């Protein structure tokens, strides 16, 4: 693994860690507000959090790289467009997941959402991206781990499961879009791209909130601690880490590392919410961790 791959893997690992810790806040916050209301408020907080961070990194960039006005306008327009496209799929994925969770068990929702570790390399083939055999093996091992971690009852397909499957597909497209925009010849500003991603998600979620829900300021205020934590850390910071990580990491390996979110969610649920973990769930976590470690081991680049 070269230095860039390692740096990218660390960013993605931190993103998964934050997402896993935010699971507690997401679960508790839903006691006060409905799904679309939670999504629009967390996205708005994420957008506001990224405004000063974007300005800070732009000032820092200008001190090291001279940008003409034309170059800066081009960088801004590319970053805004990339964030707009990614925000569409992120908003769709988040909304479909929330609807799916309300119609199926949390375990099945987590397992089906994790199918993006298989969907991403399959979609990558359509774009002529070769995936090493070891990555396919890691994805299958990880998928088996998620089965042991998430599924506690007989597996039957319901309407809610189909929503979660659609969510996994949207997440997969978002991952591939980030990979495309961050690795093309004309660079984007990853932090600005993340900021516009959440601006887009805020606008889309607001539309669905006004159409399907009746939000109240009092309920939002009651959920303020959970919304702020998820908005600042899970949305603003973790999704920016995702973009920074994918900029440097193999697109086939990235979903495996990000899938650690479910493992961390189980661990934080055990620590904070006192949710017991069975031997079956611990075995599932171990399989996922093994798959991620195996995917990060050095390989012969010519064979890959």
N, C-alpha and C positions, 0 to 999 in steps of 0.2 A: 504494500500500500504506500503510495507516495504521500507527501505532506498535505497536498490539497485534498486528497481522499480522506485522510485522517481528520483534517479540520472540518470537512463537510459532514463526516460521520458524527463528530462531536456535537455540531449544531443540531443535527437531526435527533441525536440521543437526548439532548437537553429539551428539545421541543416535545418529544414523547414523554419525558419526565414531567414537564409542566402540564401537558394535556391530561396525563394520568392523575395528577394531584387535583386538577380542576374538576374531575368527575364528581367529587364530593360536593363542591359548590353547585355544579349543574343539577345534581339530584335534589339538593336542599332548596335551591332557588325555584324549582318547578312547583314547590308547595305554595308559592305566593303568586306567580304569574303564569300565563299560558305560553305555549311553545314559541309562537311568532313574536310575542312581546319580549320574551327572554332573548331571542335571537337579535331583534332590532336594537335592544339596549346594549347588549354585549358588543355588537358590531360598532355601534356609535362610540362606545367607550374605547374600543380598540383603535378606531380612526382618530379620535382626539388624542390618544396616547402617542400615536405615531407622528403627529404633526411636529412637535418639538424635536423628536428623534430624527425625523427626516431633515429638518433644518440644520441640526447639529452635524449630521454626516455630510450634507451638501457643503457646509462651510469648511469642514475638514478636507473634503475632496478638492475644493478650489485651492487650498493651500499647497497641495501636492501636484495637482494636474491643472494646467491652464485650459480653460474652456472659453471659447468665444461665445457670443450671444446666440449665434446660430446653432452651435454644437449643444449648448445648454437647452435651447428650445427643443431640439431634436431628442435629446435625452429625456426631457420631461414628457414629450408627447408619446414616445415609445413606452415609457414607464407607466403613464396613465392608461394607455390602450391595453397594455399587458395586464395591469391591475383590474381593468374593467372586465376583460374576458375571464380571468381567474375568479373574480368576484361573483360572476354569474353562476359558475359551477359550484363554488363554495357555498353560496346562498342556497342553491337548489339541494345540495347534499345535506346541509344542516337541517333544512326544513323537512326533507323526506325522512331523515333519521328521526326527528322529533315525532312526526306523524306515525312512523313505523313502531317506535317504542311504545306509543299509546295504544297500539293494537296487537302487540305481541310481547313475549317475555323479554326482559333485559338481556338475558343470556343469549337467546337466539338472535336478538338485534346486534349484539356485540360480535357474534360469530359471523353473521352474514355480512356486516359492514367490513369485517376483516378480509373478506374475499378480494378486496382490492390488491392484495399481495399476489393474487393470481391474474386478475384482470389487467393490471398494468403491463406485465410482460407480454400478455396476449395482444393487447392493443399496440404495444411496441412493435410487434412483428408486422402489423399492418403498415407501420412507418419504416419498415426495413431495418429495424434495430435488432441485431443479433443478441440473444440472451445466452450466456454460458450455461452448460448443463447443470453445474453445481448450484446455480441460482434457482433453477427449477426444482432441484432436490430440496433446497432450503425452504422454498415456498411451500412445498408439500408437507415438509416436517412442521413448519410453522402453522399451517392450516390444521394439521392433526392436533397440535398443541392447543389451538383455539377451540377445537371441538371439546377436548377434555376440560378446558378452562370455563367455557361458556354454556355448553349444553348439559342440562341436568335432567332432561325429560325426553320422551320420544320426539323425534324430529318429523314434523308434518308441516307442509307449506300452507301458509295463510295469507290473507290480503296484506297484513302488516309486514310479513316476511318479504313480499314483493316490493313494498315501499323501501325496505332496508336494502334490498338488492339494487334498486334504482339509486339509492344513496351511495352504495359502494361503487357503482359505475360512474356517478358524478364526481366522487372523490378521485377516482382513477384518472378521469379526463383532466381534473384540476392539477393533479400531479404531473401529467404529461405536458400540460400547457406551461406550467412553471419551468419544466425542463427545457421546453422549446424556447421560451422567451429569454431565459437566463444564459443559454448556450449558443445563441445565434451570433453572427458576426458583429452586428451592431448592438452594443451592450445596452442594458437597462440599469436603472438605479433600483436595486432590490428593496431597499427600505421604502422608497417612494412607491414602488410597485405594490408593496404590501399595504401601504396607506390607502391607495386607490382601490385595492381589493376590498377593503372594509367599508370604504365609502359606498361602493357599488352594492355590497351586501346589506348595508344599512338602508339604502333606498328601496331595494327589492323587498326586504323583510318588512319595512314600514308599510308598503302597499298591501302585503298579505295580512299584516296586523290590522289595518283599518278595515279590510274587507271581511275577515273571518273572526276577529276578536273584538272585545270591548275593553281595552286597557285602561287602568286607572293609575293616577299618580301615587295614590296611597299604597297600592299593592307593589308598585315598582320601588317605592321608598322602603317598604318592608323587606324587599329582596336586595336592597342596595349593596350589602356586603358581598353577597354571592355574585351579583352582577359585576361589581367593580373588580373582584378577584379574577373572574373569568375573562372580563373585558380587557383588563390590563395585561395579565400574564398569559392566559391561554390564547386570546385573540391577538392583542398587540405585539407581544414579545414572541410567543411560541411560533405563530405562523410566519413571522419575519425570520426566525431561525430556520423554519422549513425552506423558505426561499433561498437564504444564504447557504444552507446545507446542500440543497439540490443543485445549486450553481457549481458545486465542486465535487459532488458525489455521483457515482454510477446510478442512472435512473432505475435500473432493475434492483439494485441493492437498497435504495432509499425507502421503498415501501416496507421492507422487512424491518428496518430500524424504527420507522415511525409506528409500526404495529406494536412496538413495545408499550405503547400507550395503554393497551388493555391490561398488560401485565402490571404496570405501575398503578392503574386504577384499582386492580384487585388488591395490591399491596397496601395502598393508601386507605382503601375501604376497610381492610383488616386492622390497620393501625388507628385510624381516626374514628371510624364508625363501628368498630368492634365486630365486623363481619367475619365470621369464622371461615377459614379456608380448609377444604377437605384435602385428603391425599391426592385425589383425582385432579383437583384444581392446581395443586402444587406441581404435580407431574406435568400438567399442561403448560404452566409457566416455565418449567425447566426445558421443555421441548422448544418453546418459542425462543428462549435465551440461547439454546444450543444452535438453533437455525441461524440466528443473527450473528453469533460468533463465527460459525462455519462460513457464512457469506463474507466475512471480513478477513478471513485468512488469506495470505499471499497466494496468488495463482500465477501460472505461466501465461503472460500476456498473449503469446502467439496462439496457444491453445484456446484461450478465451475469445 
